[in-house]
Amino acid sequence: MNIRKRFRTHPEMHTGALNDILFILLLFFLIVSTLANPNVIKVSNPKAKADTKAKQTVVISINKDQQIFIGAEPITIEALESKLQDYLSKETDKPTVVINGDSTSHLGTSIKVMQVIKKLGATPVMAVDQN
């Protein structure tokens, strides 16, 4: 007498939905990582009616302690002109320098930076958040 079943069932787990979720997560993280701002200096931008959109040649940040940064590199106001000249000499078109000034920083520091930028023949653009 044969007691064994003739057909044995093999339990299977369907992974189609899991593959879809993993693919969507991968796309999400790829897109978010490309939108990350390379500037690591945290500033609170002033508010304005319209946002400034310009091709950024160089980004200068001024924090609340009046420290000036080109990208993430700290620099003094005296050395700004020579360092900025190095960045702007590589450009063929009219360069644009974006200034990320903290909303609590002194206006005088931003104006000094703008004067240096204008002296070098570039266009200064002040970054602001939309209101």
N, C-alpha and C positions, 0 to 999 in steps of 0.2 A: 504494500500500500504506500503510495507516494503522497506525503503530507505537504510537501513544499508547494508554494505557489508557482504557477507557471510564469507569470509576468511580474517581475519586480519593478517597482516604481523608483526612480532615482530623483530625489528632491533637487530642484534647480532654483536658482535665484536669478531673476531677470535684472540685468544691470543697465538696461537702456536708459532709464530715467537718471540713474547716477552719472552716466557718461555725459548726458546733456547738462546736468547741473555743474559738473566739473568743467566742462567746456565754457559755459557762461561765466563762471568764476574766473577762469583763466583770462578770458577776454576783458572782463571788468578790471582786473588788476593790471593788465597790459595798458589799457586806456588810461587808467588813473595814474600810472607811473609816468606816462609821457606828459601829463598835465602838471606835474610837480614843478614848482618854481625853484630854480637853482639858487636863489638868494636865501641864505640862511639867517640873515639879519632881520629880526622881527621889529617892524615899525607899525605904528598905527597911522595910516594915511588919513589926511583930511578929507572931508566930504565935498562933493561938487555935484552939479546938475548932470554933467556928461562925463563919461569915462574917457581917459586918454588912451588912444590906441596908436602906437607908433612902432616902427621897426627899431628894435633896441640894439644899438651898437654896443653900448656900455651902460651898466646900471650902477649908479652911485647911491648908497644908502646913508642916511643921517639919522642916528638914533636919538633918544631923549637926552642922552648925556653929551650931545654935540660931537660924537665921534663919527668920523667919515670912513666909509668903506667903499672900495671898488670891488664889486662882486662880494666876496667874503673876506677880502684882505683889508685890514685896517691901515689907514694912511693919514698923514697930517695934511693940513691945508697948504703948507709950504711945499710939500712934495707932490701935491695933487697935479699940478700942471705938467711936470715932467713925466709922471706915470701915465697920465691921461694921453699925453702926446704919443706914447708908445702904442696905446690901443688904437688911437685915431689914425695913425700913419698907415695902418693896414687896410683902411677902407678906401674904396674907389668912389663911391657915391658920397653925397653930403651926409656925414654921420649924425646920428641922433643919440643924445645921452639922456637917459631917463633918471630922474632924481626921485628916490623914495624917501621922503622926509617924514619923520614922525610928527604927528599933529601937535605934540607938546614941545618940539624942538624950536629953537629961536629962529626967527625969520632971517636974521643977519647971516647965519651960517649958510643957509640955502642961497642967499643972494651972492655971497662970496663964491660959492661953487658955481653958480650960474655965470658970474663974470669970467671965471676961468674958462668955462666951456665956450662962451661967446668969443673970448680972446683967441681960442684955438680954432675958431671957424666952424664949430659944430652947433647943432640946434639943441638947446636944453628943453626938456619936457618934464613937467612935474606930474608925478603919478598921484592920482586921487581915487578914492572909492566913490561909487555912485551913491547918491542920496536916496 
